[in-house]
Amino acid sequence: MSGKLKPSQFLIIFFSSIIIIGTVLLSLPIAYKIPENISILNSLFMATSSVCVTGLSVLNIGSTYTIFGQIVILILIQIGGLGYMTLATLVALIIGKVSLRDRMIIREIIDLSSFEGLKALLKHIIRLTIIFESIGIVIFTIAFSFRYPIGKAVYYGIFHSISSFCNSGLSLFGNSLEGFRGNYLVLITTIVLVVSGGIGYLVLTEILSFRLKKKLSTHSIVVIVTSVCLIIIGTIGILSTEFTNPKTLGSLNFTDKMMSSLFLSITPRTAGFHTMPTGNLRNFTLFFLLPFMFIGASPGGTGGGIKTTTFALIISSIWSTITGKQDVNLCQRRLSKEIIRKATSIACLGMIVIFCSTMALLIIERFNFLRIIFEVTSAFGTVGLSTGITPYLSHMGKIVIIFTMFIGRLGPLTIGMATLFQMDAPYRYPEDNILIG
């Protein structure tokens, strides 16, 4: 067994190190407005939520942290959102060299099928990130300037633009974006940034260059079609179930109801911003949002979850099975058995993590089952939506959520590959069949 670290192990060490550094910085008295609020566990929770771009919060960021603490959180969000694929390679690009080891680590994050064009892609990632976040800062600043002094509006614009593009969902406003429910400029800007960051850099690049190439890859088509379908289904489902709920959509006009439903159909897929109290949603709506949080964003983006492509592959595999087809086809392409097996493994491992974390919280906490599984799924999918139980979790409950956020961000498959000993056997067993179903 080689003494060198595997890429998956390096990822764990890298993100763990950033979380530890963030915890230390957030534990400093200079980070808090009220020094008595300092808690190592709360600092660890907030650092993990920031680096894993989850958005769950045990503290009100705006009223609890000083400017120093808020900037630390913002930096952690940026690092976690872009990950090692951009930040660790930036220095290498400056000196004109990207090592094979760095390329392997980056490839594991963005899941490229080859190393070709990797250097150019990473340059483009940096360029796109700067462009989208800068545009977001300008628009948010304009929108916030109608309520706040220009200096504060700029600061709020920077924080929420980065948080949106990185699919974090952490906000300086205590009630997220509930105070901007009728402000379409803020909501639409948030939606565009969230979708742009979560859809994946490969897809975003192909969309922006479509006028020249007039062609999209199978990957991009699957991501776009799946994402659009999820947004439409989510909007219709939320609108129909919350239409008459006086605590959410009931008092709004139809246009605002549509916008709020659209917003809530997008943010559960790893963003976490909300325009109405999540705890006021009907039980059916909370349960309806679980699969959206579990699926999450797309590969190569800033969001979490099992990813849209994994979901699409599993649905295609199920359809091929029940229709008696030998091959799994998608977009007029035959998919390999290896990719189907990987997609199934990711989904199953994700469900196992959610099951175990939910069972642990049911033992530790006294909240009802739906609120707990909602919290766990939100943590695993790096969403950040909560029914309001996050600040009231016990110490052990917070630790369970911390581990769930960490596993959800890196992916259970990456964690498994990093921790389990791998050895290819020099032989193969005879093939056999067992009864299933």
Secondary structure, DSSP 8 states (H G I E B T S, - for coil): --SS--HHHHHHHHHHHHHHHHHHHHTSGGGBSSGGG--HHHHHHHHHHHHTT----SS-HHHHB-HHHHHHHHHHHHHHHH-HHHHHHHHHHHTT---HHHHHHHHHHHT-SSSTTHHHHHHHHHHHHHHHHHHHHHHHHHHHTTTS-HHHHHHHHHHHHHHHHTT----SSTTTTGGGTT-HHHHHHHHHHHHHHHS-HHHHHHHHTHHHH----HHHHHHHHHHHHHHHHHHHHHHHHHTT-TTTTTTS-HHHHHHHHHHHHHTTTTT---SS-GGGS-HHHHHHHHHHHHH-S-TTSS--SS-HHHHHHHHHHHHHHHTT-SSEEETTEEE-HHHHHHHHHHHHHHHHHHHHHHHHHHHH--S-HHHHHHHHHHHHTT----SS-GGG--HHHHHHHHHHHHHHHH-HHHHHHHHS-----SS----------
